[in-house]
Amino acid sequence: MDEAARGEGGGARIPRWVYPVFFVSGFAALIYQVAWQRALFTVVGINVETVTLVVSAFMLGLGVGSLAGGALSRDPGRAALAWFGGVEVGIGAFGAASLPLIEAVGRACVGLPDAASGALVFGLILVPTTLMGATRPLLVAHAVRADRNVGRAVGALYGVNTLGSAAASVATALVLLAKLGLAGSVHVAVAANLLVGGTALVLWRRARS
Amino acid sequence: MSLALALVVAFLSGFISLSGEVLWYRAYSFVSEGWPPAFGLMLGCYLAGIAAGAAGARRVCGREGSSGDARFLAPLGAFVLAANALSFLVVPLLARISTVAPWWASLPVLALAAGALGAILPLASHFGVAPDDRAGSGVSRIFAANIAGSTLGTLLTGYVLMDVWTLRGISVFLAVLGCLLAAAVFSRAALPAGKRFAALGACAAAAVASFVLQGPLFDRIWERMLFHRTFGDWARFPVVKENRNDVICVTTDGLVFGGGVYDGVVSTSPSPDPNGIWRAYALAGFHEAPRDVLVVGLSGGAWTQVLAHMPGVERVVVVEINPGYLEVIARYPQVASLLRNPKVEIAIDDGRRWLRRHPDRRFDLIVQNTPQHWRAHATHLLAREHFELVRSRLNTGGRFYFNTTDSPEAQATALAVFPHAVLLWNFLLAGDTPVEADAARMRTALRGFAIDGAPVWDFSRAGEEEAFEAALGKCLRAVPRDEIARKTSGAPVITDDNMASEWARWGRH
């Protein structure tokens, strides 16, 4: 652990790089949520059933991902940071293919009964949202190994991650969608994921060596 | 705090928080007239509030005790109670603020309430999880409980409760739930019996207060949020229909507002003509025999009522996303017969989705009284992709007639898809064959036009001939394609990707 990660009196603290990394991670996630919702509404309809389906799939994915991330982080020998980096790269990879995938699902849904098309949309969203849900416990686990105060670690990371989402929410509403459109906004999110994932993997390798 | 109690707190706080977000989104969407960035701004403030709450919780956790210490449960219970009281007040405060200041001035109140609710999760994590190598696992279970509560909140509140209760009723329900949550925390706090009894009594008193105060706090919130600074004692909607789709309000004059946006007038009268219904009657001169008609968007039913009685029309399919409009229509005699008309088939669905799912249906006329082009999700019915879908569903010689709401982007988009078009005030009539009016046919059709057996123009009345000629003149005054193209030169074509009418010029609104 470097000096920057040491608190007063020599107590361990969360490394400073974790904050911007988690901020950007939250920023990307919110862009996806807005962009994917718009894209899905376009292909499968904007009625309340579709809205409910999309929101539920998002929530379930985040919940399942949270449990999966927690399970992965349980083993102290497992590198939570490396897993976090890998998951972020995975989200970015899915993001890059997401809009064509949504269009393909939309085409496939036309001839299907409601239940089948709902299941298809649900399954599509579940993949990236599960990955998103896993990021928090993975990085929290990494941070708690540095700072033994759970509330402080959760509060800090939860806060900075949510602040990233808040910033993305305003940026998407006022700038991104207007200037870049749906595809351009998604590309910003993909770049953010790759940046975060790459940074985490580089830091993990540096710490190992 | 035990992990079990922490899980309950995380679950219920997630439920209340996301249910609150659903209610707040409805209120902010209404008060901003469906302005596209409103959701982003509201969500941004909501999340910023949660982030600030988490940061505040982090400070508390840095000072206070750790897992299992019951001394800290009493302040946590008080905090939960205060957070819920604050969230209960968000909509009433928004409604009142919107009558004296811009609606967005209320966003700090929302951020404060969201922050207070958001601080509960890290506090529950701190007091419920031991700081060891298994912390990630414990925290993940608390996150999962919070997300499960959030999911249930979204589903139950957004899909079920909003269809059976009003926003006011759901607000009271959430307030009572918050009081129960605070009581659960107090019940496990390290307090003497007397103080514990007082704390539980405070929870009960808060629950009763939410019942008692709901009337004055939520009095005419929709009127306040629609009329803003002009709100006064006169403002009282005779019809308010809330369901999970939206809020429909009708004024005493028959003006219909869907989600806080003007959505027509329940009137089929061309003389006097409060809603420009002459634009519907004009269709009688632009198509020889529009046997099969599709109407996307029913609203107050006036347009569909006219179309269903148009000479030559045999079948009218109406696709409406909000079934609440059927209840509104049933209250007004001038349109109520629509619901019993054997020619009329009403489908509750998204218009674009319905078209995609019925590839074999073809129409002579597709009419779309589209909502305002700047409204959130207006792209769905104004994008090039949608117009191409509409074009593919027209019979030979068929016409597409839609409300551009004066959007140059919408007009430019139609011109990019259809080779022929004319503009009637703000409605654009387009097709694959030349669009021309037959003045003689229009005159004959309109003079004999009757709805439910009653003539539309009563020529025995003084001045009716002049009114008829004036209406006919408007119907025949179509702006040709070249002029539309000249006026919309430089306007972008709306696509699903650029959402041009919604986002490109949002500042204009």
Contacts between the chains, C-beta under 8 A, distances in Angstrom:
chain1	res1	chain2	res2	distance
A	30	B	43	7.9
A	30	B	47	7.6
A	34	B	40	7.3
A	38	B	499	7.7
A	39	B	496	7.7
A	41	B	377	6.9
A	41	B	380	6.8
A	42	B	352	7.7
A	42	B	379	8.0
A	42	B	380	6.5
A	42	B	383	7.9
A	42	B	385	7.7
A	42	B	496	5.0
A	44	B	353	6.7
A	45	B	349	7.2
A	45	B	350	3.5
A	45	B	352	6.8
A	45	B	353	3.4
A	46	B	321	7.2
A	46	B	350	5.2
A	46	B	352	7.8
A	46	B	353	7.9
A	46	B	377	5.8
A	46	B	380	5.6
A	47	B	245	7.7
A	47	B	321	5.4
A	47	B	349	6.5
A	47	B	350	4.6
A	47	B	353	7.2
A	48	B	158	7.6
A	48	B	159	6.8
A	48	B	244	5.1
A	48	B	245	5.3
A	50	B	350	7.4
A	51	B	158	7.5
A	52	B	154	7.4
A	52	B	155	6.3
A	52	B	158	6.2
A	52	B	159	4.8
A	55	B	151	8.0
A	55	B	154	5.0
A	55	B	155	7.9
A	55	B	158	7.3
A	56	B	151	6.0
A	56	B	154	6.8
A	56	B	155	5.8
A	59	B	147	5.7
A	59	B	150	5.8
A	59	B	151	3.6
A	59	B	154	6.4
A	60	B	151	6.2
A	62	B	147	5.1
A	63	B	143	7.7
A	63	B	144	4.9
A	63	B	147	3.8
A	63	B	148	5.7
A	63	B	151	6.7
A	64	B	144	8.0
A	66	B	140	4.9
A	66	B	143	4.1
A	66	B	144	4.8
A	66	B	147	6.1
A	67	B	140	5.7
A	67	B	141	7.2
A	67	B	144	4.9
A	69	B	136	7.5
A	69	B	140	5.8
A	70	B	136	5.6
A	70	B	137	4.6
A	70	B	138	7.7
A	70	B	139	6.8
A	70	B	140	2.2
A	70	B	141	6.5
A	70	B	143	7.6
A	70	B	144	7.6
A	71	B	137	6.9
A	71	B	140	7.4
A	73	B	136	3.2
A	73	B	137	6.5
A	73	B	140	7.2
A	74	B	133	7.9
A	74	B	134	6.1
A	74	B	136	6.5
A	74	B	137	4.5
A	76	B	133	4.3
A	80	B	136	6.9
A	110	B	356	5.3
A	110	B	357	6.4
A	110	B	359	7.5
A	133	B	143	7.8
A	133	B	147	7.3
A	136	B	140	7.9
A	136	B	143	6.2
A	137	B	136	4.9
A	137	B	137	7.7
A	137	B	139	5.8
A	137	B	140	3.9
A	137	B	143	6.5
A	138	B	136	7.2
A	140	B	135	7.3
A	140	B	136	5.7
A	140	B	139	5.3
A	141	B	135	6.7
A	141	B	136	2.9
A	141	B	139	7.8
A	144	B	131	6.5
A	144	B	135	4.3
A	144	B	136	6.5
A	144	B	139	7.8
A	145	B	133	7.3
A	148	B	131	4.3
A	148	B	132	7.9
A	149	B	61	6.1
A	149	B	62	6.6
A	149	B	66	7.6
A	149	B	126	7.6
A	149	B	131	6.0
A	150	B	61	7.7
A	150	B	66	7.8
A	150	B	67	7.5
A	150	B	125	6.0
A	150	B	126	5.5
A	150	B	129	4.9
A	150	B	130	7.5
A	150	B	131	4.7
A	150	B	135	5.1
A	150	B	138	7.6
A	150	B	139	6.6
A	151	B	57	6.6
A	151	B	58	6.8
A	151	B	60	7.5
A	151	B	61	2.8
A	151	B	62	7.8
A	151	B	66	7.8
A	151	B	122	5.7
A	151	B	123	6.7
A	151	B	125	6.1
A	151	B	126	2.3
A	151	B	127	7.3
A	152	B	58	5.1
A	152	B	61	4.9
A	152	B	62	5.2
A	152	B	126	7.6
A	153	B	135	7.7
A	154	B	54	7.7
A	154	B	58	7.9
A	154	B	121	7.8
A	154	B	122	4.7
A	154	B	125	4.4
A	154	B	126	6.8
A	154	B	139	5.8
A	155	B	54	4.8
A	155	B	55	6.5
A	155	B	56	8.0
A	155	B	57	4.5
A	155	B	58	2.9
A	155	B	59	7.9
A	155	B	61	5.8
A	155	B	122	4.0
A	155	B	126	7.4
A	156	B	54	7.7
A	156	B	55	7.5
A	156	B	58	5.2
A	158	B	51	7.9
A	158	B	54	4.5
A	158	B	121	6.8
A	158	B	122	5.6
A	159	B	50	7.9
A	159	B	51	4.5
A	159	B	52	7.4
A	159	B	53	7.8
A	159	B	54	3.4
A	159	B	55	4.4
A	159	B	58	6.5
A	159	B	122	7.8
A	160	B	51	7.1
A	162	B	47	5.1
A	162	B	48	7.8
A	162	B	50	4.9
A	162	B	51	4.1
A	162	B	54	6.4
A	162	B	118	7.3
A	163	B	47	7.3
A	163	B	48	6.5
A	163	B	51	3.8
A	165	B	47	4.9
A	166	B	43	7.6
A	166	B	44	4.8
A	166	B	45	7.5
A	166	B	46	7.7
A	166	B	47	3.5
A	166	B	48	4.0
A	166	B	50	7.8
A	166	B	51	6.0
A	167	B	44	7.3
A	169	B	40	5.1
A	169	B	41	7.8
A	169	B	43	4.3
A	169	B	44	3.9
A	169	B	47	5.9
A	170	B	40	5.9
A	170	B	41	6.3
A	170	B	44	3.8
A	172	B	40	5.5
A	173	B	36	7.2
A	173	B	37	3.9
A	173	B	38	7.9
A	173	B	39	6.9
A	173	B	40	2.1
A	173	B	41	5.8
A	173	B	43	7.9
A	173	B	44	7.1
A	174	B	37	5.7
A	174	B	40	6.8
A	174	B	41	7.8
A	174	B	506	7.8
A	177	B	36	8.0
A	177	B	499	6.4
A	177	B	503	5.0
A	178	B	503	3.9
A	178	B	504	6.0
A	178	B	506	6.3
A	181	B	495	7.9
A	181	B	497	4.4
A	181	B	498	4.6
A	181	B	499	7.1
A	182	B	496	7.1
A	182	B	497	4.9
A	182	B	499	7.4
A	183	B	497	5.6
